[in-house]
Amino acid sequence: MEDGTSPSLSYRGDTDDGYDVRQWDVREDCEVRQILDRIADKWSLLVIALLDQRSLRFTELRRQVDGISQRMLARTLRHLERDGLVSRTVHPSVPPRVDYALTPLGATLHETIRALVTWTETHQQEIAAARAAYDVRAAAEQRQADEEAAARTALARAVLERGGPGQAQDVAGRVPR
């Protein structure tokens, strides 16, 4: 085993806080995984954050969530309502007015989302620096790979120009004795 490599996926050294990463089962029918997939998607986080401020009508939400389609917003709200995070109230008027609001359960999730946003704001400079360093490394690796490929191509051309691999010549064109 390499130095610094854990004995197994679930090995956590000397930590013993009762947390088991395997609780996030990767099977599609895992409830925890399904809920995490739902609440952590691109649109749900934004909708929950907006509804924490006050209840909003569908059209208000659509205007405030940049880039979301009407279909995707309707789908997101339907899923959040099904999960008990958002309530939907239909007011009897013409045209019908529908308001969406966070439920008490949804409000507790917003506290977690707020902590995630705060963490992101605190560490955004470090993340930007890590991304820049990665991009520099990746570009250097790509340049090196391109140079190696060009050298192999040049070598192959040189071999073919000197009679191909069937003739006993080295790259400099000398015939061995």
TINULUM-767383 format. One record per residue (C-alpha): residue in one letter; chain; x, y, z. Coordinates in pm, 1 decimal. Each point is the difference from the previous one (the first is absolute). Example, Ala and Ser with C-alpha at 12.3 -4.5 7.8 and 13.67 -1.06 7.14 Angstrom:
# residues 2
+----+----+----------+----------+----------+
: aa : ch :       px :       py :       pz :
+----+----+----------+----------+----------+
:  A :  A :   1230.0 :   -450.0 :    780.0 :
:  S :  A :    137.0 :    344.0 :    -66.0 :
+----+----+----------+----------+----------+
This chain:
# residues 177
+----+----+----------+----------+----------+
: aa : ch :       px :       py :       pz :
+----+----+----------+----------+----------+
:  M :  A :      0.0 :      0.0 :      0.0 :
:  E :  A :    127.3 :    349.3 :    -87.7 :
:  D :  A :    103.5 :    229.9 :    280.0 :
:  G :  A :   -296.5 :    214.7 :    101.6 :
:  T :  A :   -256.1 :   -234.8 :   -155.9 :
:  S :  A :   -288.2 :   -110.9 :    218.6 :
:  P :  A :    -49.2 :   -373.8 :     51.7 :
:  S :  A :   -359.6 :     22.2 :   -123.9 :
:  L :  A :   -260.9 :    244.9 :   -125.8 :
:  S :  A :   -165.2 :     27.5 :    340.2 :
:  Y :  A :    326.0 :     31.2 :    199.8 :
:  R :  A :     13.1 :    333.0 :    180.2 :
:  G :  A :    310.5 :    -24.3 :    214.8 :
:  D :  A :    -47.9 :     96.1 :    362.1 :
:  T :  A :   -339.2 :    168.5 :    -42.9 :
:  D :  A :   -288.9 :   -159.9 :    182.9 :
:  D :  A :   -296.0 :    232.3 :    -30.4 :
:  G :  A :   -249.3 :   -268.3 :   -107.3 :
:  Y :  A :    -21.2 :    136.7 :   -355.7 :
:  D :  A :     -6.5 :   -263.9 :   -270.5 :
:  V :  A :     48.8 :    118.9 :   -358.3 :
:  R :  A :   -164.6 :   -319.9 :   -120.4 :
:  Q :  A :   -335.7 :    136.6 :    114.6 :
:  W :  A :     -5.3 :    180.5 :   -336.3 :
:  D :  A :    -75.7 :   -316.1 :   -189.1 :
:  V :  A :     60.0 :     36.0 :   -374.3 :
:  R :  A :   -291.3 :   -223.3 :   -101.7 :
:  E :  A :   -276.2 :    182.1 :   -183.6 :
:  D :  A :   -265.0 :   -121.2 :    244.7 :
:  C :  A :    180.3 :    144.7 :    304.7 :
:  E :  A :   -222.9 :    258.6 :    169.9 :
:  V :  A :    287.7 :    206.9 :    138.3 :
:  R :  A :    166.4 :     19.1 :   -338.6 :
:  Q :  A :   -325.2 :     98.8 :   -171.5 :
:  I :  A :    -66.0 :    277.2 :    250.3 :
:  L :  A :    355.1 :    132.1 :    -25.4 :
:  D :  A :    -19.7 :     -4.3 :   -379.5 :
:  R :  A :   -324.9 :    195.0 :     14.1 :
:  I :  A :     93.5 :    270.4 :    249.3 :
:  A :  A :    350.9 :     50.5 :   -132.8 :
:  D :  A :    -96.5 :     55.3 :   -360.7 :
:  K :  A :     59.2 :    329.7 :   -174.2 :
:  W :  A :   -354.3 :    135.5 :     20.9 :
:  S :  A :   -122.1 :   -130.1 :    335.6 :
:  L :  A :    266.8 :    186.3 :    194.9 :
:  L :  A :    -93.8 :    328.4 :   -165.7 :
:  V :  A :   -373.6 :    -50.3 :     47.5 :
:  I :  A :     42.2 :    -88.4 :    367.5 :
:  A :  A :    221.7 :    303.6 :     56.1 :
:  L :  A :   -251.9 :    231.8 :   -166.7 :
:  L :  A :   -296.1 :   -141.7 :    189.0 :
:  D :  A :    177.2 :     50.8 :    331.7 :
:  Q :  A :    -54.4 :    373.1 :    -39.8 :
:  R :  A :   -376.4 :    -19.2 :    -64.0 :
:  S :  A :   -263.9 :   -193.1 :   -190.3 :
:  L :  A :      7.9 :     57.8 :   -374.4 :
:  R :  A :   -224.3 :    -56.9 :   -297.0 :
:  F :  A :    117.8 :   -221.1 :   -284.1 :
:  T :  A :     65.3 :    295.9 :   -231.3 :
:  E :  A :    199.1 :    181.4 :    271.1 :
:  L :  A :    217.3 :   -305.3 :     50.2 :
:  R :  A :     51.7 :    -39.5 :   -372.1 :
:  R :  A :    116.4 :    361.2 :    -32.7 :
:  Q :  A :    240.7 :    -34.1 :    292.0 :
:  V :  A :    156.8 :   -333.5 :    -99.4 :
:  D :  A :    213.7 :     93.8 :   -297.3 :
:  G :  A :      8.0 :   -258.0 :   -278.7 :
:  I :  A :   -270.4 :   -237.4 :    123.9 :
:  S :  A :   -271.3 :   -107.0 :   -242.1 :
:  Q :  A :   -366.0 :     -2.2 :     95.5 :
:  R :  A :     -5.3 :   -378.3 :    -24.4 :
:  M :  A :    307.3 :    -44.0 :    221.3 :
:  L :  A :   -130.6 :    240.5 :    264.0 :
:  A :  A :   -334.6 :   -182.0 :     10.1 :
:  R :  A :    178.7 :   -332.9 :     30.9 :
:  T :  A :    233.2 :    128.5 :    273.6 :
:  L :  A :   -288.6 :    144.5 :    202.1 :
:  R :  A :   -199.7 :   -322.5 :    -40.2 :
:  H :  A :    293.4 :   -207.3 :    131.3 :
:  L :  A :     64.0 :    236.2 :    290.5 :
:  E :  A :   -369.7 :     -6.8 :     89.1 :
:  R :  A :     -2.6 :   -380.8 :    -14.5 :
:  D :  A :    299.7 :    -11.2 :    235.1 :
:  G :  A :   -177.7 :    229.6 :    247.1 :
:  L :  A :    240.3 :    290.7 :    -45.3 :
:  V :  A :   -235.0 :    238.7 :   -181.1 :
:  S :  A :   -370.8 :     62.8 :     41.7 :
:  R :  A :   -229.7 :    100.4 :   -283.2 :
:  T :  A :   -305.8 :    213.8 :     67.3 :
:  V :  A :   -262.4 :     58.3 :   -269.4 :
:  H :  A :   -211.1 :    313.2 :     49.6 :
:  P :  A :   -347.3 :     -5.1 :   -159.8 :
:  S :  A :     21.6 :    292.1 :   -237.4 :
:  V :  A :     -9.7 :     63.2 :   -372.7 :
:  P :  A :    261.6 :    -73.3 :   -118.2 :
:  P :  A :     90.7 :   -243.3 :    278.2 :
:  R :  A :    280.0 :    121.0 :    222.6 :
:  V :  A :    247.5 :   -256.8 :    132.1 :
:  D :  A :    250.4 :     81.1 :    273.1 :
:  Y :  A :    299.3 :   -209.1 :     99.7 :
:  A :  A :    161.3 :     15.0 :    343.6 :
:  L :  A :    253.0 :   -195.2 :    200.8 :
:  T :  A :   -141.5 :   -242.5 :    251.0 :
:  P :  A :    158.6 :    -21.7 :    347.7 :
:  L :  A :    199.1 :   -298.2 :   -132.6 :
:  G :  A :    115.9 :    205.9 :   -298.1 :
:  A :  A :    104.4 :    281.6 :    234.7 :
:  T :  A :    230.0 :   -238.7 :    188.5 :
:  L :  A :    159.3 :    -97.5 :   -330.9 :
:  H :  A :     54.6 :    365.3 :    -83.7 :
:  E :  A :    215.0 :     34.6 :    312.8 :
:  T :  A :    227.4 :   -269.9 :   -142.2 :
:  I :  A :      3.6 :    164.6 :   -342.0 :
:  R :  A :     93.7 :    331.9 :    160.8 :
:  A :  A :    294.2 :   -171.7 :    174.8 :
:  L :  A :    112.2 :   -145.9 :   -334.9 :
:  V :  A :    -19.0 :    341.8 :   -167.8 :
:  T :  A :    194.7 :    157.3 :    287.8 :
:  W :  A :    268.4 :   -269.3 :    -34.0 :
:  T :  A :     17.5 :     63.3 :   -374.7 :
:  E :  A :     35.6 :    375.0 :     46.6 :
:  T :  A :    271.3 :    -51.6 :    263.0 :
:  H :  A :    202.9 :   -236.3 :   -220.2 :
:  Q :  A :    -66.1 :    134.7 :   -349.5 :
:  Q :  A :    349.9 :    155.2 :    -27.1 :
:  E :  A :    164.3 :   -331.2 :     93.8 :
:  I :  A :   -217.2 :   -186.7 :   -247.8 :
:  A :  A :     82.3 :    252.6 :   -274.6 :
:  A :  A :    373.0 :    -41.0 :     74.7 :
:  A :  A :    -30.1 :   -380.1 :     -6.4 :
:  R :  A :   -184.1 :     15.9 :   -332.4 :
:  A :  A :    264.1 :    229.7 :   -150.2 :
:  A :  A :    282.6 :   -228.6 :    119.6 :
:  Y :  A :   -181.8 :   -302.8 :   -140.5 :
:  D :  A :    -51.6 :    171.7 :   -336.2 :
:  V :  A :    372.0 :     87.8 :    -20.5 :
:  R :  A :     96.1 :   -360.9 :     85.3 :
:  A :  A :   -248.8 :   -144.3 :   -248.1 :
:  A :  A :    121.0 :    232.7 :   -276.7 :
:  A :  A :    364.5 :    -96.0 :     67.9 :
:  E :  A :    -89.6 :   -370.0 :     -4.9 :
:  Q :  A :   -187.5 :     45.6 :   -327.8 :
:  R :  A :    295.3 :    186.4 :   -155.1 :
:  Q :  A :    233.2 :   -280.3 :    108.6 :
:  A :  A :   -234.1 :   -264.6 :   -142.5 :
:  D :  A :    -24.5 :    196.9 :   -327.0 :
:  E :  A :    381.2 :     28.6 :    -21.4 :
:  E :  A :     43.0 :   -372.6 :     64.3 :
:  A :  A :   -257.7 :    -81.8 :   -267.5 :
:  A :  A :    176.7 :    230.3 :   -246.3 :
:  A :  A :    334.4 :   -167.2 :     78.5 :
:  R :  A :   -150.1 :   -346.9 :    -56.4 :
:  T :  A :   -150.4 :    116.0 :   -329.4 :
:  A :  A :    333.7 :    146.0 :   -113.2 :
:  L :  A :    179.2 :   -322.0 :     95.8 :
:  A :  A :   -254.3 :   -209.8 :   -190.9 :
:  R :  A :     41.5 :    221.3 :   -308.4 :
:  A :  A :    378.3 :    -26.7 :     22.3 :
:  V :  A :    -19.9 :   -379.1 :     14.8 :
:  L :  A :   -232.9 :    -14.1 :   -299.6 :
:  E :  A :    216.3 :    242.1 :   -203.3 :
:  R :  A :    304.3 :   -221.6 :     54.5 :
:  G :  A :   -160.2 :   -310.9 :   -136.2 :
:  G :  A :   -252.5 :    -91.6 :    263.1 :
:  P :  A :     22.9 :   -241.4 :    285.8 :
:  G :  A :     81.6 :   -294.2 :   -229.8 :
:  Q :  A :    342.0 :    139.0 :    -86.5 :
:  A :  A :    269.4 :    -12.3 :    263.4 :
:  Q :  A :     84.9 :    367.3 :     51.7 :
:  D :  A :     14.8 :    212.4 :    305.8 :
:  V :  A :   -165.0 :    341.3 :     18.7 :
:  A :  A :    321.1 :    170.6 :   -115.5 :
:  G :  A :    -17.7 :   -209.9 :   -317.8 :
:  R :  A :    297.2 :   -224.4 :     71.6 :
:  V :  A :    -13.0 :   -365.1 :   -102.7 :
:  P :  A :    130.5 :   -222.0 :    279.1 :
:  R :  A :    273.6 :   -254.7 :    -88.1 :
+----+----+----------+----------+----------+
